[in-house]
Amino acid sequence: MGELRKFYSLAEVVFVGRTLVDLGPRQHGSDMIEPAALAKPVIVGPFTGNFAEVMNRFRAAEAMAEVNTPAELRGRMNELLRRKEWAKELGRRAQQVVREQRGATQRNLEVVLQHLPPASAR
């Protein structure tokens, strides 16, 4: 745990595991936010259900490469390694999506707190 960030920081392109095959509804994808935050070009497969909301944001920003098969993964990886400027732009877009979402934990906490009785009433 916690070691992937080191590898991500060294990578030219990141493929997010557990996204290319269906491992069941409780295991759709690993976290693509961490490599995106490092401005790495990221490739994911079709099984990203655990991160549906953030994936919609990445898609809207055209900030994530998506593939459906191992052959597509190989091709997209090669393409990103060859087309360095495109890869950098993909990484910049992904990082921008992450930056725009900063503070989400605080915003969610505020919503939860609005629905709780005041501390003096507990």
C-alpha positions in Angstrom: 0.0 0.0 0.0 1.2 3.5 -0.8 4.0 2.3 -3.1 2.2 2.9 -6.4 2.8 6.7 -6.3 6.5 6.1 -6.5 6.1 4.0 -9.6 3.7 6.4 -11.1 6.1 9.3 -10.7 8.7 7.3 -12.7 6.3 6.2 -15.5 5.9 7.7 -18.9 2.5 6.2 -19.3 0.2 4.5 -16.7 -2.2 1.7 -17.3 -4.7 1.4 -14.4 -5.1 -2.2 -13.4 -8.4 -4.1 -12.8 -10.1 -2.1 -15.6 -9.6 -4.3 -18.6 -11.5 -7.4 -17.4 -14.7 -7.7 -15.4 -13.9 -8.8 -11.9 -17.4 -8.3 -10.7 -19.4 -5.3 -9.7 -17.5 -4.7 -6.5 -14.1 -4.6 -8.3 -14.5 -2.4 -11.3 -11.3 -0.6 -11.6 -8.4 0.8 -9.5 -7.9 4.4 -8.8 -6.9 6.5 -11.8 -6.9 9.8 -9.8 -3.4 9.3 -8.3 -1.5 9.1 -11.6 -3.7 11.8 -13.1 -2.8 14.1 -10.2 0.9 13.6 -11.3 0.0 14.7 -14.9 0.7 11.2 -16.2 -1.1 10.1 -19.4 -3.4 7.4 -18.1 -5.0 4.4 -19.9 -8.0 2.6 -18.5 -10.1 -0.3 -19.7 -13.9 -0.4 -19.8 -14.5 -1.5 -16.2 -14.2 1.7 -14.2 -17.6 1.5 -12.4 -16.1 2.2 -9.0 -15.0 5.6 -10.4 -17.9 6.4 -12.6 -18.3 10.0 -11.6 -14.7 11.0 -11.9 -14.4 9.0 -15.2 -17.3 11.1 -16.6 -15.2 14.2 -15.7 -12.1 12.8 -17.4 -14.1 11.9 -20.5 -15.6 15.3 -20.7 -12.2 16.9 -20.6 -10.8 14.3 -23.0 -8.2 13.5 -20.4 -8.1 9.8 -20.3 -7.3 7.1 -22.9 -9.8 4.3 -22.9 -9.3 0.8 -24.4 -11.4 -2.3 -24.6 -9.0 -5.1 -25.4 -5.4 -6.1 -24.7 -4.6 -5.4 -28.3 -6.0 -1.9 -28.0 -4.0 -1.4 -24.8 -0.8 -2.4 -26.6 -1.6 0.0 -29.5 -2.5 2.9 -27.3 0.5 2.4 -25.1 2.8 2.4 -28.1 1.0 5.5 -29.5 1.4 7.4 -26.3 5.1 6.5 -26.0 5.7 7.7 -29.6 3.6 10.8 -29.5 5.2 12.5 -26.5 3.4 15.9 -26.9 0.0 14.2 -27.1 0.8 12.2 -24.0 1.9 15.3 -22.1 -1.3 17.1 -23.1 -3.4 14.1 -21.9 -1.5 14.2 -18.6 -2.0 17.9 -18.3 -5.8 17.6 -18.9 -6.1 14.8 -16.4 -4.2 16.8 -13.7 -6.5 19.8 -14.4 -9.6 17.6 -13.8 -8.1 16.5 -10.4 -7.2 20.1 -9.5 -10.8 21.2 -10.2 -12.1 18.6 -7.8 -9.9 19.7 -4.8 -12.0 20.3 -1.7 -14.6 17.6 -2.5 -14.2 16.0 0.9 -14.9 19.3 2.6 -17.9 20.0 0.4 -19.3 16.5 1.1 -18.7 17.0 4.9 -20.7 20.2 4.8 -23.6 18.5 3.2 -23.6 15.7 5.8 -23.3 18.2 8.7 -26.4 20.1 7.4 -28.4 16.9 8.0 -27.2 16.2 11.5 -28.7 17.8 14.6 -26.6 20.4 16.3 -24.0 19.0 18.8 -25.8 20.6 21.7 -29.0 18.6 20.9 -27.1 15.3 20.9 
